[in-house]
Amino acid sequence: GWTAALLLAAQPALLREAGVAHSDGAAALFAFCAAAALSRAEAGEGEAWTTTAGLLAGLGAACKLTLLAPLMGWTLWLAWRRPRRAARFGTAAALMIFPWFIKEWLASGDPVWPFLPRLFDLIGAAAALAARNTASNRWGFPPPPGALTLDGPGFLIVPLAGLWVLSRRKSDASRVERLLWIGGLPLAVLVFPLHAAWRYLMPVWAAFALAAGRAASAALAARGPRRAAAVMLVAGGALPLALASPNNELFAVLAPRPQGAPDADRRALFEDRCVDVAAFYRDAARVLPPGARVLLFREIRGYRSGFDYVWGDPMNQAQLDYRALPDPDALYARLKALGITHVLDHPASTLYQENPDYYDRRTLALMAECLRRRGKIVLSRDGLSLYTVP
């Protein structure tokens, strides 16, 4: 168990995302808790655990729609064995998911966007938008160099494979681990073609870690070279923990006083280290007039911005179809129709650079010309600019 916890805690993507606002960690937590609750129901501890498992699985799918895959896997598995339990589990999950489905249906016409756009394309744009979204997230074949190591899967898969070879005495998986694998298989099928597949598989990492822990238990019980090799594999898997900075994002919040900035606001330090545009947002909120509505261009991270904002990227929210706008005047007219009073542009962003499937060259040129003609800079620094578009 300790080996499993160590390997799980050392995952690079987990170290990067756990201290910030991100859905993958929450989805993984809900999936693990759902599997743990369902295992108690399977152990005969009462059907209340089935309801609890369904609620948790539904929370996970409402948090991140890819968790619909393990939810369906668990429901089908239960239906094959215990139909009544499957109905109870599915009903509890639906209670948590359907409010989100209704919201997405009203917003895009597709309750599970971007997964079934052709079936639910009720507003005429969901299918084309989902196609562009999918194209920008797939790694294609063969995968580009580095795709198979993105987010550090080797720090869990390599120790698992090595420990499995070293452990001659194989132990049985726990009920929780088996349930995580049952839910993980359909999730893997769904997310494997995407370049962030390992991060999207975070709900299954616990199963990998538990399997590695079982194998380590047998390998470490041996003597001589096998034990030494097992120790090296576990140490290699835990290496990201040693390489991580002790002064991480949470230090500014949890420490009594950061020595480097004893008088600083700890919440502001936390935000600045999590989101590199947070300080600019705070300054923008001070200069924006009451009732301002800001379009985020080449930026979507509006966490705790303090002002009303709309995503201006070509995919999320789909408020602006740049390809259908013939010129800068048409773009300006669309901004006014949306009630946009300001545009926040982030040309120095390393996340949202020119991309033929996202911010293509025409889109960037269209916005640049619109802002040149109609906009006026009210705040600019650190590669960000805030324009008023009266």
N, C-alpha and C positions, 0 to 999 in steps of 0.2 A: 504493500500500500504506500509506504513512504517513497519507494522508487518511482511508482506511478505518479505520485503527487509532484515529486521533484522534476521529472521529465515534462510533465504537463506545464508546470509553472515556468519552465525555462524556454518555452516556445517563443521565438522572436516576435511573431505577430501578436501574441498575447501580451508580451512585455510592452509592445508599442501601443496597443489599443486599450489595455485594461484601465489605464488612468484617464481616458478621455471619453467624450460622448460618442459611442459607436455601438451599433446594434449587434455585431457578431458575438461579442462577449455575453451580452444579455441573452441572445438566442441560445448560446451554448449552455448557459446556466439553466434556462427553462427546460431545455431538452434533457439535460442530465437529471434534473429534479423530477421531470415527468417519468423518465425511465425508472428512477428509484421508487417513486410512488406506485408505478405499475407493477414493479417487482414485489412490492408488499401485498398488492391485491392478488398476484399470482401465488403468493405464499399462503394465502387464506386468511389474511388479517382484516378482511372486511371490504365490502364494495364501496365504502366511502373513499378508499384509496384509489379505486378506479375513477371516481368522479374527480378527485384531486389531480390525478394524472392527466385526465382530459382537459381540465382547466389550465394546467401548466403547459401542456402541449399546445393548446389554443393560444395562450399568451405568447409562446415562442413563435407561432406562425403569424400572429398579429405584429410581433416585433420585427420579423424578417420573413417574407413570404416563401423563401426557399424551404422553411421548416414545414410547409405543407407536405413535402415529400416524406419525411419520417413520420409525420402524423398519419398519412395514408398508409404507410407501411405497417405501423402499429395497428391501425384499424382493421386492415385486411387480415393480419395475423390473428387478431382477436376473433374476427368473424369466422375464420376457419376453425378455431378451437371452441370459442364460447360466444355465440351470436349475441346473447343478452348483454354480456360485458362489453362487447364492441359497440352496441347501441348506446349504452350508458356513457362510454368513453367518447364516442363521436358527438353525442348531444352536448356534453360538457364543453368539448373543444369548440363546437359551433357557436356556443354562447359568447365565447371570447373573440372569435374571428369575424362573425358576420357584421358587427358595426364597422370594422375596417373595410370589409368588402363593399358595403353600401357607400362609404365615403369614396373609395376608389372608383366605384361605378359612376357615381355622380360627377366625379372630377374628370375621368378619362373615357368613360363608356366601357371600360374593361375592369371588372372587379379584381382580377389577378394580373393586372398589367405588370410587366410586358410579356407574360407567358402565353396568352391566348388572344392575340389582337385580331386575328382574322375571324374568330368566332364572335367576338364581342365588339367589333368596330362600329359602334353606334354613333360616333361623332365624326367619322370620316377621316380622322388623322391618326388614330391609335396604331393602326397596322404599320404605316410608314415610319412613325416615330419609333415603334418597338423594333422594327427591322434595323434602323440606324443604331439603336441602343445595343442590340445583340451583336451587330457587326463590330462595334467598337470594343466589346468585352470579350469576344472569342479570340483564342490565340492561334487558330488555324492549324494546318498540318503541312509540313512538320512544325512543331512549336518553335518560336524564335529562341535564340540562345538566352539562357537564364530563366526561361519560363518555368522549367521543371524545378528550379530552386527558389522561385519567388516565395517569399514569406517563410522560408526556412524549413520545409518539410523534412529535410535530412536529419535534423536534430531529434526527430522522433522516430522516423521510419528506419534509419540506419541502426540506432540502438535496438529497436524492436527486432529487426532481422538478425542482427548479430547475436543477441541474447537468445533468440529462438533456436539458432543453430547450436549454441553452447549448452542449452538446457536439454539434457537427455531425458529427463523425467517431466513429461508434460502434465500440467494440472488442468482441471476443468475450469472453464470460465464461469464467473458468477452470473446470477440471473440478471443483474444490472448490465453487465458487460454484453451479455447476449442480446438484451433488448436494445442496447445502443447500436449493435451491429445490424439488427433487424431494421431499425430506423435509418441507419447510415447508408445501407446499400442503395435505396432509391434516391437518397440525397446525392450520393456520389454520381449516379447516372445523370442527374439533373445538372450538376454544376461542373462536371469534369471538362466540358469544352471551353470553360471560361478561364481567362488568364489568372484570376484570383481564386482558383478552385480550392487551394489548400486553406486559405482564410475562410472561404464559405463552408468548408468542412469542419470548422471549429466545433460544432456540436458532436462530432465523432472522435475528436481528439482524445476524449476521456477513455474511449474503448481501446484506442491504440495504446494509451498509457497503461491501462489496466492489464492488457495483454503483455506489454513489456515488463510490468511489475511481476506478473506470474512467472515469466521466463527468467527474470533476474533472480527470483527466489530460488529456483532450482540451480541456476548457474553459480550463484554465490555460495551455495551449500557445498559445491565441489572444492577440491584442493588443487594447488599448483597453478599451472598456466591457465586453466579454464577460469578459475576465480579471478586471476589477475586481468585476463581479457575482459571479463564481465565488468570489473571495476572501471577499466579504461573506457568501455562503451558507455556506461552510465555517466562517467565524468565528462565524456565528449558530448553527450546529450544535454548535460547541465551547463555547458560552457557559456551559452548566452547570458546566464545569470551572473557569471563572473565578469563578463565583459560589459554588462549594463552599468550605467552610471548610478552611484548611490544617491546622487542629487537629482532624482527624477522628478517628474511632473507633480507627484503627490507630496513630495517633501515640503513644498511651500505651504501646503494646506495642513499637513499633519504635524510638522515640527513645531516646537514651542516658539522658536524664532529663527529664521534663516540667518546665519552669521554674516553672509555676504550682503544682506539688505535687511537689517533688523527693523527698520521703520517702514518697510514696504507693505502694501496691502497684499495679504496672502492670496486672496481670491483673484486679484489682478495678476499676480505672478503665475498662479495656476493656469489662468486663461491664456496668458501670453505664451506659456510653454506648450500648451496644447494646440492652440490655433495662432499661427504667426500673424494673423491680421487683427487680433483682438484689440490691441492698443489703438489701431487706426479706427476701429469701430467705435471705441469709446469717444475718441475725439470727434468723429463724424456725428455721433449722437448729440454732441454739445452744439454743433453749428447748424444742425438741421432744424428747420422751423416746425412748429406743431402741425400735425397732419401730413407730414412728408411721407412719400412712398418711394422706396429706393429699388431700382433694378440692379441686381448683382450680375455683372458681366465678367466672364473669366473668373468667377468665384461663386461658390454656393454655400460656404461655411458661415452661416449667419448666426451661430450659437450666441445667445445673450448679447445680441448686437444693440439692443435698446431702441431700435426703430423698426417700422413696418417695411418689410422687404419682399421682393418677388425674385425668383430665380430667372435669370435671363439667358440661361444656356439653351442649346438647341434641342435638348431631350427632356430633362426633368421639368414637369409641370406643363410644358408645351404651350406657354403663353405667347411665344413669338415664333412664327414659322418664317425664318429668315429667307428661305428659298422662294417663298411666295411673294416676298416684298420686292418690288421692282427697283426701288431707288431709296436714297436717304430720306426723302420727304415722306414716302410711304411708311418707313420705319418710325419717323417722328410722329406721324398720325396714329400709328398703332400704340406707341408709348403713351400718347395723350388719352387714347381710348381705354387704356389700362389704368389710368390715373397716376402714371409715373411722374414724379416731380424731380427726381434725381437719378443719376446713373453712377454706380460705383464700379470702376474698371480696375482690373489688376493685371496690367500688361507684364509685370515681372514675375507672375505666377509660374512655378515649376510644375504645377499640376494640370493647368489648363492652357497649354500652348497650342499653336496651330496644329490641327489634325483633320485630315480629309473626311473623317467620319464623325467629327464633333464640331469644333470651331474651325471650319474651313476658311480658306483665304478670302473668299467672297464675303462671308459673314463678318470677319474682322474688318475688312475694308469698308463694308457698309456701315458698321457702327462707328468706325473712326471718322468717316465723312459726316455722318449725322451729328456727332458730337462737335466736330469742327465748325459746322454751320450753325447749329442750334444751341450747343452747350457752352457752359462757362465754368471753369474750374473754381471750386470754393475751398478745396483742401487737397493737397498733394504731398506725398512723401513715401519713402520706403517702397517705391514701385507701385503705389496705389494712387488713384485719383478719384475724387468725388466731384461730379459735374451737376450743376443745376440745368434742367431743360425746361425753361418757362414756356 
